[in-house]
Amino acid sequence: MRAIGIILAGGNNHRIRQLTQDRAACAMPIAGSYRSIDFALSSMSNSHISKVAVFTQYNAGSLNEHLSSSKWWDFGRKQGGLFIFTPAVTAESNAWYRGTADAMAQNISFLKNSHEPYVIISSGDCVYKMDFNKLLEYHIEKKADITVVCKEMPPEAPVERFGIVKVDPDMRIREFEEKPVVARSNIVSCGIYVIRRRQLIEMIERCTEEDRYDFVRDILIRYKDMKQISACMMSDYWSNISSVDDYFRTNMDFLKAEVRKYFFKEYPEIRTKVDDLPPAKYNMGSQVHNSLIAGGSIVNGTVEDSILFRKSYVGNNCYIKNSIILNDVYIGDNTHIENCVVESRGTIRANSYYKGESGIQVVVEHNERYVI
């Protein structure tokens, strides 16, 4: 493909609360066995983008470990590959990434040393599947300087936390407002962009000269009247993980057969790093209804409308409903968990009771698992 890929994965999101205390938002577990960044990586790999850069920064440990081998997304090639960039102290700079434009500025050699004419930029904390070849064709057909992938949200959706755009009949963006107090449109930016590589280099270098650091505010919004910035509407599934409620809803969507079919059965597939784990084990007396149980898990109790990630253990007489149990969680006997997200590597003592009464409750318990 005539494009290189950039995935912006360095930001911190305080609205996900304790769930991003020890991990990056782009490393949030999804659908039992996946991470949120897998969807952007898979879309680029499936679109035959052979050279992809990932910019990481905040709590990048687990994310870098997840990306330690490029073979899972088929980037392990002689030409191209998967490149991980983290902030580094250099003779020119000793600062962390001060924004998305600054992240590209500090690694501008990646852009300058590439030869592909286009760049596709994507956020790493969104769940979607997209053919970037069609997006590039649309960009060329529109003769746009920048193309922004957008989605029309339902009227009741809280769109104020996104970038809001207004377009004219030719799909040119006329207004672009980042996280407004009051939204005047229900068309949001999906955080996916196409731009010519040389033009991106020029814009990034100009931002650096003027001490500007944000790609949306200092490039998209600033140049919207000077450059032709077009919108490409997305009609398929797209979800941004920007809060606990968004994270919970996105995972619960995978309990719907049509969503699972779209991502995991229909070509092209979504790929992730594979762990060598045995299949889930259901002991005598266990009951599971409308749930996803990942490999390495052991279930003794009842699980309804829930998602259990890898290596989860559910004790005897437990009742798990409408909840997400993240990786390597031990749940003691006679425990009730409802409307909750249980953080990874937690140990829930026997006879515990957790229920989210006025919303989704985040449970963080790091008790001693083995007590003499």
N, C-alpha and C positions, 0 to 999 in steps of 0.2 A: 504494500500500500504506500501511497505517496505522502505519508504523514508519520510523524513521531508522536508519542503520547506522553503527557505529563499528568500525574495524579497528585493532587494537593492533599496531603495527609498529615499536616503538622499542627493543626489547630486544636484548641481546647474548648470544650463545651460544658459550661458549668450547669446548664439546665438538665443534664443527665445525672447530676448529683454524684452520689457515691460510686456509681458505676464507672466513672472516668477518674476515680481516685488513683488507680494503679494501671490504667490502660488508656490508649488513645481512642478517640471516638471512632476512628476508622478501623479499629480492631474489635469493635463490639460484636459479640457472637450473634449469629443469625441462623434461624431454622435448624437448630440442633447441631450442625457440623460445620457451619460456614462463618466467615467474618465479613463485615460490611464491605471491606475493600475488595473482596473476591469478585464482586459484581462488576466493578469498573475494570479490574484486571482481565476478567473473562471476556468482557465485551471488546476490549482492545485486542486480546489474543484471537478471538473469533473473527475479528475484522481484519486479521492479518497485519496488524501493526506490530512490527518485529522489534522496535526499539522504544522502551518505556522507562521513564524516570519517575520515581516516587520520592516526594519531599516529605520527610518525617521530622518531627521535633518533640512535641509534648508527649511525655510518657511513652517513648518509642520502643521500650524494651520488648514487650510482647509482640508488637507489630513487626519489628525487625526480625525477631525470631520466626514469626509466621512467614516472612518474605525471604528467609535464609537460603532457600533453593528456588531458582526460577523455573525448574522443570515442571512444577505442578500446573503452571499456566502456559507451558510450551514456549518459554522465552529462552531456554537453554540452547542457544544456537551460536554458530561461528560468527555470524553477522547479526548485529542488533544485540538484544539482551535486556535484562531487567536491572536498572541502576538505582541504588538507594542513596539518597543525598541527605545528610544531616548537617546542622550548622557546625562550622569549624572555625577555629581561630586562624586567621591568615594575616599577612603583612598589611592587607588593605582593610580588613574588617575583623572585629572581635565580638560582634553582636549576634544574638539569635535572630531568626527570621522575624522581622517586624511587621510582616504582612505577606500576602500571597505574591505580590509583585516583587517584594524584596527577596523572597525565597528563590524566584527565578533569576533575579539579578545576581545573587550570590553564587548561582550555578549557571551563569550565562554561557560558560564554555561548552556546556552540554548542547545548547542551541547552536552555537557557532561552529562546533565540530561536526554537526549533523549535515546531511545533504538533502534530506527530504524537503519539499517546498512548503508543506503545511504542518501545523501543530494542532493536536486535539488535546484540550485541557479538560480534566474532569475532577470533581470532588470525590473523595474516597469514602464519604459517609452516607452515600445514597444507595438504595436498593433498586436496581433496574436492569434491563437487558436491551442493548441497542446495537444496530448495525451501523458502524461509523462510516462505512463505504457510502451508504445512502445519504448520510449526513454531509459528507464531503461533496457528493454530487449536487446536493441541494445548495450548498455554499457556492459552488462554482456556477451553477445555473443562475443564481440570484446576483452574481457578480458582487458579492458582499465583501467588505473589508473584514468584518467579524460576524460570525453567526452564533447566536445564543439559543440553546435548546430550551424551550419553554413548555409549560403545561397549564391548561386551564383547570383550575381547582373547583370543587363544588362550592356553591354559594355560602354554605355554612362553615367552610373550612377556615381555620385561623391563619390567614395568609400573611399577617403582619410580620412574622418572623423571617420571611423570605424577601428576596429582591422582587419587586413588583414592576411589571412592564405594561406599557400600552403600545399597541401597534396600529399602523394604518392598513388600508386594504391591500397594499403590496407587501405586507408583513415586515415593513421596516419599523424598527423600534423608535418611537417618538418620545416616550417618557420612560425613565428608569429610576426607580427610587428604592434604595436599600433599606429594608426593615422599617417601613414607615409607621408612624403612630396610628394613622388611619389609612387603610388601603383604599385606593380609588380604582382598583381593578382586581380581578381574581385570576389573572395570568401571572404565573410565577416563573422565575428563572430556575432551571434545574441544575445550575452549576456546571454545565457542559458547554464548551466553546470551541470554535474553529477559527483559526487565524493563520495568515501567511507567516512563515518562520522569520523571514527578514523583517517584516513589519513588526512582529512581536519584539524582536531584538531592538529595533529602533525605539519603540515605545517604552520598553523596560529601561533602556539606557537613559532616555529622557526623564523618566520617573526618578531614577537614581540621582541625576544631576539636580533635580528639584526637591529632593528629600521627600518623595512620595512613595508609599509602600504597598498600597492595596490595589489589586487588579480591578475589582469592581468599581470602587469609587474613583480611582485615579486614572483608569483607562476607559472602561465601558461608559460610565456616567459622564466623564469629562469630555469624551470624544463623540458622544452620541449625535451631536449636531454637525460635526465636522467629517465624520466617517459614516459610511453606510453600514449600519449594524442591523442585521436581519434576525428575525425570530423563526425558528423551526419548531413547529408544534409537535409534541409527543403525545400519542394517543394510548400507548400501552402503560403497563404498571410502572409507577415511580413513587418512591417514598424516601423522604429525608429523615434521618435519625437526629432530631434536634432537641428532643426532650424525652423524659421517661415515658410519657404517654405515647409519643411517636414510636419509641423503641418497642414498647409493649404491643401496640397495635400492629406494627409491621411484622413482628414475630407471629402474632395470632393470625395474621392473614395467611400464613403458610399452613394453617389447619384447614383452609379451604382447598378443595380438590382442584379447582380451576387455576389457582395460583401455583400450587405445586406442579401441576402439569405444564404450565407456561415456563417455569424456570428450570425444572428438572427432567421433564419428559420430551418437550419440544426442542428440536435442534435450533440453535446451538446450545450446549449445556453450560452450566455454571461450574467452575472448577475451584478446588480448594486444596490446601495441604492435607495430605492423608496421614492419619495415625494408624498404626497396626494394632487395632483393638478387636476383641471378639464381638459378635453381635449381642444385642441387648438380651438379658436373661429374665424371664418371667417365672418366678417361683410359684409353687402351689398356693392357691388362694388369692393371687394378685388379680386385679381387674384394671383394664386400660380401655378408655373410650375416647375416641376422637383426639388422639394425642400423637406427638412425635417423640420417640425415644431413641436417642443416639447410641452408637456402639459403646461397649464397655460398661453400660448401665445395668443395675440389678434392681428389679421391682418386686417387692413383697406385698405392698398395700394397694390402694385404689388411686388411679390417676385419671382425671377427667379434664378434657379441654385444656391440656397443658403441653409444654415443651420441656423435655429433659435433655440437657446437653451431655456430652461425653463423660463417662465414668461417674455418673450419679448413682447414689444408693438410696433407695426408699425402704424404710424398715417395716416391720409387721404392724398391721392395723393403722397405717398412715392413710391420710386422705388429702390428696393434692388436687386442687380444682382451680381452673382459670389462672394458672401461674406459670412462671418461667423459672426453671432450676438450671443455673449455669454449670459450667464444667466442674467436675470433681467435688460435688457437694454430698455430704453424708447427712441423711435425715434419720434421726433416731425413732424408735418405736412409738406408736400412739400419738403421732404429731399431726396437727391440722394446719394446712397452708392453703390460703385462698386469696386470690387477687394480689399476688405478690411477685416480686422478682428477687430471687435469692442469689446473692453474689457468689462467684466462683470460690472453690476451696474452702467453703464454709462448713461448719459442723453444727447441726441443729440438734440440741439435746432432746432426749426422749421426753414425751408428754408436753411438748411445746405447742403453742397456739399462736398463729399469725394470720391476721385477716385485714386486708385493706378495706376500711369502711367508707372513706370519702375519696377514694382514688387508689391508684396502685402504690402499694407499700414496698419499699426497697429494704430487704433484710440482709444485714451484714453481720455474720456471726463467725468468729474465728476461735471457738472453744477448742480445748484439747480433745483430739479425736480418741485417743487411747489413754484411759486413766486407770492406774493400778488400784 
